[in-house]
Amino acid sequence: MAYNFTQANKDIEGAVEWLKGEFRSIQTGRATPQVLDLVHVDIYGARTQIAHAGSVNIEDARTLRVSPWDKTIIGDMERAINDANLGLSVSSDDQGIRVHFPALTTETREKLVKVLKERLEDARVKVRLIREDVNKDIDARAKEGEYGEDERIRYRGDLQKIIDQTNGELEELFEKKEKEVLGE
């Protein structure tokens, strides 16, 4: 009986998606609507993503225009963006909100790269914990006699290939975002 890696693959994909979400929330000096993906505003008693409460458009290279469907929530949206502490400046008028992306200084870029490295390491830790859990499960099943020593070694090797591929994907995501932050 072959070992089923389905749950492990789902968990690993979850770690990769988490890292993508974290990287999306880090602004790089250029206006990108994805920066607001993790910002929620309370509307009619429900927490709603900014993008689901109005349209988010790129006005110019460093400015987003947020036009809420309901103009009465402009103040709530402005507060939510400010509270998210994304390093963005916000101004509002009677039609919506302008989100200004400040130019990044060298010092700010270096700090952002450190944050990127921390998030990358957090994702790697998640993947390592998944590997540990699956390895324990493989060992326990082998001990119970579900399969022999050769299969146990092969399954652990298969798992390591999945982990190595995932770590490569995480590294690619980091390098791409690092280049974006550094303006290369």
VOPAGU-2260 file (C-alpha; in pm, 1 decimal, decimal comma):
REM VOPAGU-2260
SITE   aa  ch    i         X         Y         Z
SITE  MET   A    0       0,0       0,0       0,0
SITE  ALA   A    1     148,4     334,0    -108,2
SITE  TYR   A    2     168,2     628,5     127,9
SITE  ASN   A    3     -89,7     899,3      56,1
SITE  PHE   A    4      75,0    1244,0      39,1
SITE  THR   A    5    -252,5    1426,0     -41,9
SITE  GLN   A    6    -293,0    1596,6     297,1
SITE  ALA   A    7      76,6    1684,0     312,4
SITE  ASN   A    8      54,4    1842,2     -33,9
SITE  LYS   A    9    -250,3    2045,8      74,4
SITE  ASP   A   10     -70,1    2164,6     387,9
SITE  ILE   A   11     242,8    2253,0     190,4
SITE  GLU   A   12      36,9    2439,9     -70,4
SITE  GLY   A   13    -125,4    2628,0     218,4
SITE  ALA   A   14     219,3    2738,9     340,0
SITE  VAL   A   15     311,9    2857,3     -11,5
SITE  GLU   A   16     -17,1    3048,3     -45,1
SITE  TRP   A   17      39,2    3204,2     297,5
SITE  LEU   A   18     379,3    3333,3     184,7
SITE  LYS   A   19     232,6    3470,4    -139,2
SITE  GLY   A   20     -29,9    3657,0      63,9
SITE  GLU   A   21     231,7    3796,4     300,6
SITE  PHE   A   22     446,7    3913,6       9,3
SITE  ARG   A   23     144,9    4074,6    -161,1
SITE  SER   A   24      82,8    4285,1     147,4
SITE  ILE   A   25     434,5    4434,3     140,7
SITE  GLN   A   26     434,6    4746,3     -73,2
SITE  THR   A   27     722,0    4815,7    -307,9
SITE  GLY   A   28     675,4    5182,2    -392,1
SITE  ARG   A   29     459,8    5105,7    -695,6
SITE  ALA   A   30      82,7    5115,4    -682,9
SITE  THR   A   31     -57,6    4762,9    -683,0
SITE  PRO   A   32    -415,0    4682,1    -581,5
SITE  GLN   A   33    -298,2    4354,1    -421,8
SITE  VAL   A   34    -147,6    4552,1    -133,2
SITE  LEU   A   35    -503,4    4613,5     -12,9
SITE  ASP   A   36    -603,2    4243,3     -33,3
SITE  LEU   A   37    -546,6    4190,9     337,5
SITE  VAL   A   38    -726,0    4510,0     442,9
SITE  HIS   A   39   -1082,6    4460,6     566,4
SITE  VAL   A   40   -1348,3    4716,7     646,7
SITE  ASP   A   41   -1655,8    4664,3     865,3
SITE  ILE   A   42   -1964,0    4713,8     650,6
SITE  TYR   A   43   -2312,9    4646,6     779,5
SITE  GLY   A   44   -2169,7    4430,8    1058,7
SITE  ALA   A   45   -1950,3    4214,1     832,7
SITE  ARG   A   46   -1575,1    4229,8     771,0
SITE  THR   A   47   -1527,5    4277,5     397,9
SITE  GLN   A   48   -1218,9    4310,6     180,7
SITE  ILE   A   49   -1167,9    4659,7      41,2
SITE  ALA   A   50   -1179,5    4518,3    -312,9
SITE  HIS   A   51   -1524,3    4369,2    -243,3
SITE  ALA   A   52   -1663,1    4696,7    -112,1
SITE  GLY   A   53   -1570,8    4908,8    -412,4
SITE  SER   A   54   -1347,6    4934,8    -715,9
SITE  VAL   A   55    -971,1    4965,9    -678,3
SITE  ASN   A   56    -794,1    5120,5    -977,6
SITE  ILE   A   57    -440,0    5232,8   -1049,3
SITE  GLU   A   58    -449,2    5608,2   -1103,1
SITE  ASP   A   59     -77,2    5650,2   -1171,4
SITE  ALA   A   60     249,1    5471,7   -1087,1
SITE  ARG   A   61     223,7    5556,3    -716,9
SITE  THR   A   62    -146,6    5613,7    -654,7
SITE  LEU   A   63    -451,3    5389,3    -622,5
SITE  ARG   A   64    -807,2    5515,9    -642,0
SITE  VAL   A   65   -1061,2    5333,6    -425,1
SITE  SER   A   66   -1423,9    5409,6    -513,9
SITE  PRO   A   67   -1663,5    5243,3    -268,7
SITE  TRP   A   68   -2004,2    5128,3    -390,6
SITE  ASP   A   69   -2157,7    5295,3     -84,9
SITE  LYS   A   70   -2011,7    5645,9     -35,3
SITE  THR   A   71   -2107,9    5647,3     334,9
SITE  ILE   A   72   -1821,4    5406,2     415,6
SITE  ILE   A   73   -1540,7    5625,7     280,4
SITE  GLY   A   74   -1434,6    5719,3     635,2
SITE  ASP   A   75   -1439,7    5354,2     747,5
SITE  MET   A   76   -1228,5    5252,0     448,1
SITE  GLU   A   77    -978,9    5529,4     515,3
SITE  ARG   A   78    -952,2    5423,1     879,7
SITE  ALA   A   79    -909,5    5055,3     782,2
SITE  ILE   A   80    -625,5    5133,9     541,4
SITE  ASN   A   81    -451,5    5353,4     799,4
SITE  ASP   A   82    -500,1    5090,4    1073,5
SITE  ALA   A   83    -344,4    4822,3     850,4
SITE  ASN   A   84     -12,3    5006,0     895,9
SITE  LEU   A   85     107,7    4944,0     540,3
SITE  GLY   A   86     317,0    5260,2     522,5
SITE  LEU   A   87      75,3    5423,6     279,4
SITE  SER   A   88     -76,2    5769,5     297,5
SITE  VAL   A   89    -448,3    5809,4     238,6
SITE  SER   A   90    -660,1    6105,3     136,7
SITE  SER   A   91   -1032,5    6108,3      77,2
SITE  ASP   A   92   -1285,6    6318,2    -107,2
SITE  ASP   A   93   -1659,5    6286,0    -166,9
SITE  GLN   A   94   -1608,1    6020,7    -439,1
SITE  GLY   A   95   -1358,3    5789,3    -269,8
SITE  ILE   A   96   -1005,5    5748,6    -147,7
SITE  ARG   A   97    -663,1    5801,2    -296,9
SITE  VAL   A   98    -392,2    5571,6    -160,8
SITE  HIS   A   99     -44,5    5717,1    -213,4
SITE  PHE   A  100     261,7    5492,5    -221,5
SITE  PRO   A  101     566,8    5679,5     -91,9
SITE  ALA   A  102     896,9    5647,7    -273,7
SITE  LEU   A  103    1114,4    5395,9     -95,4
SITE  THR   A  104    1446,2    5505,6      49,2
SITE  THR   A  105    1744,6    5272,5      53,9
SITE  GLU   A  106    1697,3    5225,9     428,3
SITE  THR   A  107    1328,9    5139,5     383,1
SITE  ARG   A  108    1413,1    4892,1     106,5
SITE  GLU   A  109    1665,5    4718,9     333,7
SITE  LYS   A  110    1407,1    4695,0     612,8
SITE  LEU   A  111    1153,6    4549,0     371,7
SITE  VAL   A  112    1405,3    4288,1     253,7
SITE  LYS   A  113    1457,1    4188,3     618,8
SITE  VAL   A  114    1080,9    4150,6     658,2
SITE  LEU   A  115    1072,4    3940,8     341,1
SITE  LYS   A  116    1346,2    3715,4     479,9
SITE  GLU   A  117    1154,4    3675,7     807,3
SITE  ARG   A  118     837,4    3577,1     619,8
SITE  LEU   A  119    1037,7    3333,3     405,3
SITE  GLU   A  120    1182,0    3172,1     716,8
SITE  ASP   A  121     833,1    3148,0     871,6
SITE  ALA   A  122     713,8    2963,7     560,5
SITE  ARG   A  123    1016,6    2733,1     571,7
SITE  VAL   A  124     941,3    2653,2     936,0
SITE  LYS   A  125     582,1    2564,2     841,8
SITE  VAL   A  126     710,7    2331,1     570,0
SITE  ARG   A  127     962,7    2171,7     810,1
SITE  LEU   A  128     687,4    2105,8    1063,8
SITE  ILE   A  129     476,9    1941,3     793,8
SITE  ARG   A  130     774,8    1725,3     697,3
SITE  GLU   A  131     829,1    1623,4    1060,6
SITE  ASP   A  132     463,6    1526,2    1102,5
SITE  VAL   A  133     457,3    1320,9     781,6
SITE  ASN   A  134     787,5    1151,1     866,9
SITE  LYS   A  135     648,6    1056,8    1210,2
SITE  ASP   A  136     337,5     917,3    1042,6
SITE  ILE   A  137     545,3     716,6     793,1
SITE  ASP   A  138     760,2     577,1    1074,5
SITE  ALA   A  139     456,9     491,4    1288,0
SITE  ARG   A  140     287,0     307,2    1000,2
SITE  ALA   A  141     605,1     116,7     923,8
SITE  LYS   A  142     630,8      18,7    1290,0
SITE  GLU   A  143     271,5    -107,2    1280,4
SITE  GLY   A  144     366,3    -326,6     984,9
SITE  GLU   A  145     170,7    -148,1     709,8
SITE  TYR   A  146     485,2    -158,2     498,7
SITE  GLY   A  147     848,2    -262,2     527,0
SITE  GLU   A  148    1174,0     -78,1     580,5
SITE  ASP   A  149    1238,7     -31,6     207,2
SITE  GLU   A  150     900,5     135,3     156,1
SITE  ARG   A  151     953,3     353,6     463,3
SITE  ILE   A  152    1283,9     478,7     323,2
SITE  ARG   A  153    1131,9     530,9     -23,3
SITE  TYR   A  154     835,3     728,9     117,5
SITE  ARG   A  155    1064,1     946,6     325,1
SITE  GLY   A  156    1271,9    1009,8      10,3
SITE  ASP   A  157     957,0    1096,1    -187,8
SITE  LEU   A  158     857,0    1339,4      85,9
SITE  GLN   A  159    1200,9    1501,3      81,2
SITE  LYS   A  160    1171,0    1555,1    -296,1
SITE  ILE   A  161     837,6    1734,3    -238,7
SITE  ILE   A  162     994,6    1945,9      38,0
SITE  ASP   A  163    1297,8    2034,3    -176,4
SITE  GLN   A  164    1071,4    2138,8    -464,5
SITE  THR   A  165     860,8    2349,7    -228,0
SITE  ASN   A  166    1167,4    2517,6     -75,8
SITE  GLY   A  167    1281,7    2603,7    -428,6
SITE  GLU   A  168     941,1    2757,6    -500,0
SITE  LEU   A  169     956,1    2958,9    -176,3
SITE  GLU   A  170    1304,7    3080,7    -266,0
SITE  GLU   A  171    1185,1    3186,9    -614,0
SITE  LEU   A  172     899,2    3384,5    -459,3
SITE  PHE   A  173    1145,2    3556,1    -224,8
SITE  GLU   A  174    1393,8    3641,5    -499,6
SITE  LYS   A  175    1121,0    3783,4    -722,8
SITE  LYS   A  176     981,2    3999,7    -442,8
SITE  GLU   A  177    1330,1    4105,8    -331,9
SITE  LYS   A  178    1407,1    4232,4    -683,7
SITE  GLU   A  179    1075,2    4418,9    -681,9
SITE  VAL   A  180    1154,9    4582,4    -346,5
SITE  LEU   A  181    1509,4    4673,0    -444,7
SITE  GLY   A  182    1386,0    4814,6    -775,7
SITE  GLU   A  183    1602,6    4589,0    -990,3
